[in-house]
Amino acid sequence: MTSVPDYPTAHGLLAGKTVLVTAAAGTGIGFATAKRCAEEGARVAIADIHERRLEESARALAEVTGETPPAFLANVTSEDDVQRLFTETLAVFGHLDVLVNNAGIGGNGAVEESSPAQFHESFNVNAVGAVRCAAAVLPGMRARGRGAIVNVSSVVGRIGAVAQATYVASKWAVEGIREQLAHEVDPLGVRVAVVEPGITRSSIFAKTVDAPNATGAYAVHYRRMFAFYAAGLEGATPAEDVAGVVARAVTTDEPRLRWVCSWGGPGIVDGRAAMTDEEWVARGLHD
């Protein structure tokens, strides 16, 4: 399977822009994106739910910019947190040019073995959390007639991936919401983009190692899922490459809605598009 497509870089095109990245603490896509934007000359604010890692990430970004960026403790599932996040960010920057919705959680499990509570949690973080943030930033972008909202989704937002029911469902929701949002706000000058990574070096995999198999009926499915990720993790794409795709999606003169990248991403999307629905469903029969 192919890796990151050769998207042109965006050096310097973010200079002077104001950017907020959610889930930007740690070593994953969020921090890499914040760092890339700072290197491009943007004024960057970061948000996360992990206070210690947030502070560490702010110090690391200070080494790039020469000053400590605004860093906000915020949970995208909380209406109060989101409102406070954007109020405080706008108090510092005055306006936001770019919002990168990166907050998300994974989740393994066949549909039958995934509880309604797990579906609710996944939707609340991955889909509704991004909606909360977009709703908070859009009034200012609409008033200025410009801005960009990028969602870090996943290649599983395009396929029915085995044994990841809650994650798949929430990422499909992200895809649909963002496609509709693009219809609504593109005429108002606001760019919407969805970045769809395949396997990327990120802490999300270390947090998502469960294989419930409560019924005993889906052992093959879990085995296939873990075999896929084991193969991908050996050659997983660096988070910095995905950050480059985010920067490109924001700055390109040829905007597009969807940007597929990372190990396995383009191959999965192209392969699924070449199959009928019946052929894809039949793949569930194979061990």
KAWO-V964647 format. One record per backbone hydrogen bond with DSSP energy under -0.5 kcal/mol. NH is the residue of the N-H (numbers start at 1). CO is the residue of the C=O. If there is no record, write none. Layout:
((NH,CO) (NH,CO))
This chain:
((7,5) (13,10) (15,12) (16,41) (17,14) (19,43) (20,98) (21,45) (22,100) (24,47) (26,53) (32,28) (33,29) (34,30) (35,31) (36,32) (37,33) (38,34) (39,35) (40,36) (41,38) (42,37) (43,17) (44,42) (45,19) (46,70) (47,21) (48,72) (51,49) (54,50) (55,51) (56,52) (57,53) (58,54) (59,55) (60,56) (61,57) (62,58) (63,59) (63,60) (64,61) (65,61) (66,62) (69,58) (72,46) (74,48) (74,72) (76,74) (78,75) (79,77) (82,78) (83,79) (84,80) (85,81) (86,82) (87,83) (88,84) (89,85) (90,86) (91,87) (92,88) (93,89) (94,90) (97,18) (98,18) (99,148) (100,20) (101,99) (101,150) (102,100) (109,163) (114,111) (115,113) (119,115) (120,116) (121,117) (122,118) (123,119) (124,120) (125,121) (126,122) (127,122) (127,123) (128,123) (129,123) (129,124) (131,127) (132,128) (133,129) (134,130) (135,131) (136,132) (137,133) (138,134) (139,135) (141,137) (142,138) (143,139) (144,140) (145,141) (146,141) (147,189) (148,97) (149,191) (150,99) (151,193) (152,101) (152,150) (153,151) (153,195) (155,197) (157,154) (158,155) (161,159) (164,161) (165,109) (167,107) (168,164) (169,165) (170,166) (171,167) (172,168) (173,169) (174,170) (175,171) (176,172) (177,173) (178,174) (179,175) (180,176) (181,177) (182,178) (183,179) (184,180) (185,181) (186,182) (188,185) (189,186) (190,185) (191,147) (191,189) (193,149) (194,257) (195,151) (196,194) (196,259) (197,195) (198,261) (199,263) (200,198) (201,237) (202,200) (205,202) (207,203) (208,205) (222,218) (223,219) (224,220) (225,221) (226,222) (227,223) (228,224) (229,225) (230,226) (231,227) (232,228) (233,229) (234,230) (235,231) (235,232) (236,233) (237,199) (241,238) (242,238) (243,239) (244,240) (245,241) (246,242) (247,243) (248,244) (249,245) (250,246) (251,247) (252,248) (259,194) (261,196) (263,199) (264,2) (265,262) (266,262) (268,264) (269,265) (270,266) (271,267) (272,268) (273,269) (274,270) (275,272) (280,276) (281,277) (282,278) (283,279) (283,280) (284,281) (285,282) (286,283))
